[in-house]
Amino acid sequence: MRTDFDFPKKDLLGPVVFRPDFNSFKTINVNQAWSLFFTAGKEDKVLGQNPEFGRFFTYLLIAIGATGYLLAGVFIHIV
């Protein structure tokens, strides 16, 4: 099978992190990190530029982890 299609870069579907114009080793903010996580690396601007969304998901993750840790400690000492 011969494939000699030459698609322009803008038409290629793929993770944004592998595009040459993505980041150039600059630090990404919290919203970009969570957007990449939720979209499996497809888009980095889904949550917008408001930093409250990124902070909310970060604090939610910390709260879930702390709650799990405390509940595990309680259940271990009960048994």
N, CA, C and O atoms as a GROMACS GRO file, in nm:
protein
  316
    1MET      N    1   0.084  -0.117   0.000
    1MET     CA    2   0.000   0.000   0.000
    1MET      C    3   0.089   0.124   0.000
    1MET      O    4   0.184   0.134   0.078
    2ARG      N    5   0.058   0.214  -0.085
    2ARG     CA    6   0.138   0.336  -0.096
    2ARG      C    7   0.058   0.454  -0.042
    2ARG      O    8  -0.055   0.479  -0.085
    3THR      N    9   0.117   0.524   0.050
    3THR     CA   10   0.052   0.644   0.105
    3THR      C   11   0.145   0.762   0.082
    3THR      O   12   0.250   0.771   0.144
    4ASP      N   13   0.106   0.848  -0.004
    4ASP     CA   14   0.186   0.967  -0.030
    4ASP      C   15   0.105   1.094  -0.007
    4ASP      O   16   0.117   1.191  -0.081
    5PHE      N   17   0.023   1.091   0.097
    5PHE     CA   18  -0.050   1.211   0.134
    5PHE      C   19   0.040   1.305   0.211
    5PHE      O   20   0.122   1.262   0.293
    6ASP      N   21   0.027   1.432   0.185
    6ASP     CA   22   0.106   1.532   0.255
    6ASP      C   23   0.008   1.626   0.325
    6ASP      O   24  -0.034   1.727   0.268
    7PHE      N   25  -0.028   1.593   0.449
    7PHE     CA   26  -0.121   1.676   0.524
    7PHE      C   27  -0.048   1.794   0.585
    7PHE      O   28   0.064   1.779   0.635
    8PRO      N   29  -0.110   1.912   0.582
    8PRO     CA   30  -0.050   2.026   0.654
    8PRO      C   31  -0.051   2.000   0.804
    8PRO      O   32  -0.134   1.924   0.854
    9LYS      N   33   0.040   2.064   0.875
    9LYS     CA   34   0.052   2.041   1.019
    9LYS      C   35  -0.076   2.076   1.095
    9LYS      O   36  -0.108   2.011   1.195
   10LYS      N   37  -0.149   2.177   1.049
   10LYS     CA   38  -0.270   2.216   1.121
   10LYS      C   39  -0.379   2.112   1.110
   10LYS      O   40  -0.471   2.110   1.193
   11ASP      N   41  -0.372   2.025   1.012
   11ASP     CA   42  -0.475   1.922   0.993
   11ASP      C   43  -0.443   1.791   1.064
   11ASP      O   44  -0.528   1.702   1.070
   12LEU      N   45  -0.324   1.778   1.116
   12LEU     CA   46  -0.288   1.654   1.184
   12LEU      C   47  -0.351   1.650   1.322
   12LEU      O   48  -0.350   1.749   1.396
   13LEU      N   49  -0.405   1.536   1.356
   13LEU     CA   50  -0.461   1.518   1.489
   13LEU      C   51  -0.357   1.450   1.576
   13LEU      O   52  -0.297   1.351   1.535
   14GLY      N   53  -0.336   1.502   1.692
   14GLY     CA   54  -0.238   1.443   1.782
   14GLY      C   55  -0.224   1.527   1.906
   14GLY      O   56  -0.279   1.637   1.914
   15PRO      N   57  -0.152   1.477   2.002
   15PRO     CA   58  -0.134   1.550   2.127
   15PRO      C   59  -0.064   1.684   2.105
   15PRO      O   60   0.029   1.695   2.025
   16VAL      N   61  -0.109   1.782   2.177
   16VAL     CA   62  -0.054   1.916   2.166
   16VAL      C   63   0.091   1.920   2.217
   16VAL      O   64   0.169   2.004   2.173
   17VAL      N   65   0.126   1.831   2.309
   17VAL     CA   66   0.260   1.835   2.366
   17VAL      C   67   0.367   1.793   2.267
   17VAL      O   68   0.485   1.820   2.289
   18PHE      N   69   0.329   1.727   2.158
   18PHE     CA   70   0.426   1.687   2.058
   18PHE      C   71   0.436   1.785   1.942
   18PHE      O   72   0.512   1.762   1.848
   19ARG      N   73   0.361   1.891   1.947
   19ARG     CA   74   0.370   1.994   1.843
   19ARG      C   75   0.491   2.082   1.870
   19ARG      O   76   0.520   2.113   1.985
   20PRO      N   77   0.562   2.121   1.766
   20PRO     CA   78   0.684   2.199   1.790
   20PRO      C   79   0.660   2.338   1.849
   20PRO      O   80   0.750   2.394   1.911
   21ASP      N   81   0.542   2.393   1.831
   21ASP     CA   82   0.516   2.527   1.882
   21ASP      C   83   0.446   2.525   2.018
   21ASP      O   84   0.393   2.628   2.061
   22PHE      N   85   0.445   2.411   2.087
   22PHE     CA   86   0.368   2.401   2.212
   22PHE      C   87   0.425   2.488   2.322
   22PHE      O   88   0.355   2.575   2.373
   23ASN      N   89   0.547   2.468   2.360
   23ASN     CA   90   0.590   2.527   2.486
   23ASN      C   91   0.734   2.578   2.483
   23ASN      O   92   0.762   2.676   2.551
   24SER      N   93   0.822   2.518   2.411
   24SER     CA   94   0.964   2.557   2.404
   24SER      C   95   1.028   2.559   2.543
   24SER      O   96   1.104   2.651   2.575
   25PHE      N   97   0.997   2.460   2.625
   25PHE     CA   98   1.053   2.443   2.760
   25PHE      C   99   1.018   2.556   2.855
   25PHE      O  100   1.092   2.583   2.949
   26LYS      N  101   0.905   2.623   2.832
   26LYS     CA  102   0.857   2.724   2.926
   26LYS      C  103   0.770   2.654   3.031
   26LYS      O  104   0.716   2.547   3.006
   27THR      N  105   0.759   2.717   3.146
   27THR     CA  106   0.676   2.662   3.253
   27THR      C  107   0.529   2.677   3.216
   27THR      O  108   0.487   2.784   3.172
   28ILE      N  109   0.452   2.571   3.235
   28ILE     CA  110   0.308   2.580   3.209
   28ILE      C  111   0.237   2.611   3.340
   28ILE      O  112   0.288   2.580   3.448
   29ASN      N  113   0.119   2.672   3.330
   29ASN     CA  114   0.045   2.704   3.451
   29ASN      C  115  -0.045   2.587   3.490
   29ASN      O  116  -0.052   2.486   3.420
   30VAL      N  117  -0.114   2.603   3.602
   30VAL     CA  118  -0.196   2.496   3.656
   30VAL      C  119  -0.311   2.461   3.562
   30VAL      O  120  -0.344   2.344   3.546
   31ASN      N  121  -0.371   2.563   3.500
   31ASN     CA  122  -0.482   2.536   3.408
   31ASN      C  123  -0.437   2.455   3.288
   31ASN      O  124  -0.508   2.364   3.245
   32GLN      N  125  -0.321   2.485   3.235
   32GLN     CA  126  -0.271   2.408   3.122
   32GLN      C  127  -0.243   2.264   3.162
   32GLN      O  128  -0.271   2.172   3.086
   33ALA      N  129  -0.189   2.244   3.280
   33ALA     CA  130  -0.160   2.108   3.327
   33ALA      C  131  -0.288   2.026   3.342
   33ALA      O  132  -0.294   1.912   3.297
   34TRP      N  133  -0.390   2.083   3.406
   34TRP     CA  134  -0.516   2.010   3.423
   34TRP      C  135  -0.587   1.992   3.290
   34TRP      O  136  -0.649   1.888   3.268
   35SER      N  137  -0.580   2.091   3.200
   35SER     CA  138  -0.641   2.075   3.068
   35SER      C  139  -0.576   1.961   2.992
   35SER      O  140  -0.645   1.881   2.928
   36LEU      N  141  -0.444   1.952   2.998
   36LEU     CA  142  -0.375   1.841   2.932
   36LEU      C  143  -0.413   1.708   2.996
   36LEU      O  144  -0.426   1.608   2.925
   37PHE      N  145  -0.432   1.706   3.126
   37PHE     CA  146  -0.471   1.583   3.195
   37PHE      C  147  -0.612   1.540   3.153
   37PHE      O  148  -0.633   1.423   3.119
   38PHE      N  149  -0.708   1.633   3.157
   38PHE     CA  150  -0.847   1.599   3.127
   38PHE      C  151  -0.869   1.563   2.980
   38PHE      O  152  -0.957   1.483   2.949
   39THR      N  153  -0.790   1.620   2.890
   39THR     CA  154  -0.808   1.591   2.748
   39THR      C  155  -0.707   1.491   2.695
   39THR      O  156  -0.697   1.472   2.574
   40ALA      N  157  -0.633   1.426   2.784
   40ALA     CA  158  -0.531   1.327   2.747
   40ALA      C  159  -0.427   1.385   2.651
   40ALA      O  160  -0.385   1.319   2.557
   41GLY      N  161  -0.388   1.509   2.676
   41GLY     CA  162  -0.282   1.572   2.599
   41GLY      C  163  -0.327   1.632   2.467
   41GLY      O  164  -0.242   1.675   2.388
   42LYS      N  165  -0.456   1.638   2.441
   42LYS     CA  166  -0.504   1.689   2.312
   42LYS      C  167  -0.512   1.842   2.307
   42LYS      O  168  -0.489   1.900   2.201
   43GLU      N  169  -0.542   1.906   2.419
   43GLU     CA  170  -0.559   2.051   2.419
   43GLU      C  171  -0.515   2.107   2.553
   43GLU      O  172  -0.537   2.046   2.658
   44ASP      N  173  -0.454   2.224   2.550
   44ASP     CA  174  -0.403   2.283   2.674
   44ASP      C  175  -0.479   2.408   2.718
   44ASP      O  176  -0.442   2.469   2.818
   45LYS      N  177  -0.582   2.448   2.645
   45LYS     CA  178  -0.654   2.570   2.680
   45LYS      C  179  -0.803   2.545   2.705
   45LYS      O  180  -0.884   2.636   2.687
   46VAL      N  181  -0.839   2.424   2.747
   46VAL     CA  182  -0.979   2.391   2.770
   46VAL      C  183  -1.035   2.466   2.891
   46VAL      O  184  -1.149   2.510   2.888
   47LEU      N  185  -0.957   2.480   2.996
   47LEU     CA  186  -1.005   2.548   3.117
   47LEU      C  187  -0.992   2.699   3.110
   47LEU      O  188  -1.034   2.768   3.203
   48GLY      N  189  -0.935   2.752   3.005
   48GLY     CA  190  -0.922   2.895   2.990
   48GLY      C  191  -0.801   2.950   3.064
   48GLY      O  192  -0.708   2.877   3.098
   49GLN      N  193  -0.804   3.080   3.090
   49GLN     CA  194  -0.691   3.146   3.154
   49GLN      C  195  -0.716   3.180   3.300
   49GLN      O  196  -0.627   3.233   3.367
   50ASN      N  197  -0.835   3.149   3.352
   50ASN     CA  198  -0.868   3.179   3.490
   50ASN      C  199  -0.799   3.078   3.582
   50ASN      O  200  -0.830   2.959   3.573
   51PRO      N  201  -0.709   3.120   3.670
   51PRO     CA  202  -0.633   3.024   3.752
   51PRO      C  203  -0.716   2.957   3.861
   51PRO      O  204  -0.669   2.861   3.922
   52GLU      N  205  -0.838   3.004   3.888
   52GLU     CA  206  -0.919   2.943   3.994
   52GLU      C  207  -0.958   2.798   3.961
   52GLU      O  208  -0.965   2.715   4.051
   53PHE      N  209  -0.982   2.766   3.835
   53PHE     CA  210  -1.018   2.630   3.798
   53PHE      C  211  -0.904   2.533   3.829
   53PHE      O  212  -0.926   2.426   3.885
   54GLY      N  213  -0.785   2.571   3.792
   54GLY     CA  214  -0.670   2.486   3.819
   54GLY      C  215  -0.644   2.468   3.967
   54GLY      O  216  -0.614   2.358   4.013
   55ARG      N  217  -0.657   2.576   4.042
   55ARG     CA  218  -0.639   2.566   4.187
   55ARG      C  219  -0.746   2.479   4.250
   55ARG      O  220  -0.718   2.402   4.342
   56PHE      N  221  -0.871   2.491   4.202
   56PHE     CA  222  -0.980   2.409   4.255
   56PHE      C  223  -0.950   2.261   4.238
   56PHE      O  224  -0.964   2.184   4.334
   57PHE      N  225  -0.908   2.218   4.119
   57PHE     CA  226  -0.879   2.078   4.097
   57PHE      C  227  -0.757   2.031   4.177
   57PHE      O  228  -0.752   1.917   4.222
   58THR      N  229  -0.659   2.119   4.194
   58THR     CA  230  -0.542   2.083   4.273
   58THR      C  231  -0.580   2.064   4.420
   58THR      O  232  -0.541   1.965   4.482
   59TYR      N  233  -0.655   2.158   4.475
   59TYR     CA  234  -0.697   2.147   4.615
   59TYR      C  235  -0.794   2.030   4.635
   59TYR      O  236  -0.792   1.966   4.740
   60LEU      N  237  -0.877   2.003   4.535
   60LEU     CA  238  -0.967   1.889   4.544
   60LEU      C  239  -0.888   1.759   4.549
   60LEU      O  240  -0.921   1.670   4.628
   61LEU      N  241  -0.785   1.747   4.468
   61LEU     CA  242  -0.701   1.628   4.470
   61LEU      C  243  -0.630   1.612   4.605
   61LEU      O  244  -0.622   1.502   4.658
   62ILE      N  245  -0.580   1.721   4.659
   62ILE     CA  246  -0.515   1.718   4.790
   62ILE      C  247  -0.615   1.678   4.898
   62ILE      O  248  -0.583   1.598   4.986
   63ALA      N  249  -0.736   1.733   4.892
   63ALA     CA  250  -0.838   1.700   4.992
   63ALA      C  251  -0.879   1.554   4.984
   63ALA      O  252  -0.898   1.490   5.088
   64ILE      N  253  -0.893   1.499   4.865
   64ILE     CA  254  -0.928   1.358   4.849
   64ILE      C  255  -0.817   1.270   4.904
   64ILE      O  256  -0.844   1.171   4.972
   65GLY      N  257  -0.694   1.304   4.875
   65GLY     CA  258  -0.581   1.228   4.928
   65GLY      C  259  -0.572   1.234   5.079
   65GLY      O  260  -0.549   1.131   5.144
   66ALA      N  261  -0.589   1.352   5.137
   66ALA     CA  262  -0.583   1.367   5.282
   66ALA      C  263  -0.698   1.293   5.349
   66ALA      O  264  -0.679   1.230   5.453
   67THR      N  265  -0.817   1.300   5.292
   67THR     CA  266  -0.932   1.229   5.347
   67THR      C  267  -0.910   1.078   5.342
   67THR      O  268  -0.939   1.008   5.439
   68GLY      N  269  -0.859   1.028   5.232
   68GLY     CA  270  -0.829   0.885   5.222
   68GLY      C  271  -0.725   0.841   5.322
   68GLY      O  272  -0.736   0.734   5.381
   69TYR      N  273  -0.625   0.924   5.342
   69TYR     CA  274  -0.520   0.893   5.440
   69TYR      C  275  -0.577   0.888   5.581
   69TYR      O  276  -0.546   0.796   5.657
   70LEU      N  277  -0.658   0.986   5.616
   70LEU     CA  278  -0.717   0.989   5.750
   70LEU      C  279  -0.815   0.874   5.772
   70LEU      O  280  -0.814   0.812   5.878
   71LEU      N  281  -0.898   0.845   5.673
   71LEU     CA  282  -0.992   0.734   5.686
   71LEU      C  283  -0.920   0.600   5.694
   71LEU      O  284  -0.963   0.512   5.769
   72ALA      N  285  -0.814   0.584   5.620
   72ALA     CA  286  -0.736   0.459   5.630
   72ALA      C  287  -0.677   0.445   5.769
   72ALA      O  288  -0.676   0.335   5.825
   73GLY      N  289  -0.628   0.554   5.827
   73GLY     CA  290  -0.575   0.550   5.962
   73GLY      C  291  -0.682   0.516   6.064
   73GLY      O  292  -0.656   0.440   6.158
   74VAL      N  293  -0.802   0.570   6.047
   74VAL     CA  294  -0.911   0.542   6.139
   74VAL      C  295  -0.951   0.395   6.128
   74VAL      O  296  -0.968   0.329   6.231
   75PHE      N  297  -0.967   0.343   6.009
   75PHE     CA  298  -1.010   0.204   5.992
   75PHE      C  299  -0.903   0.104   6.035
   75PHE      O  300  -0.936  -0.005   6.081
   76ILE      N  301  -0.778   0.139   6.021
   76ILE     CA  302  -0.672   0.048   6.066
   76ILE      C  303  -0.673   0.038   6.218
   76ILE      O  304  -0.652  -0.071   6.272
   77HIS      N  305  -0.697   0.148   6.288
   77HIS     CA  306  -0.697   0.146   6.435
   77HIS      C  307  -0.825   0.088   6.493
   77HIS      O  308  -0.826   0.044   6.608
   78ILE      N  309  -0.932   0.086   6.416
   78ILE     CA  310  -1.058   0.028   6.463
   78ILE      C  311  -1.049  -0.124   6.458
   78ILE      O  312  -1.097  -0.192   6.549
   79VAL      N  313  -0.988  -0.177   6.354
   79VAL     CA  314  -0.984  -0.323   6.336
   79VAL      C  315  -0.883  -0.386   6.422
   79VAL      O  316  -0.867  -0.508   6.419
   0.00000   0.00000   0.00000
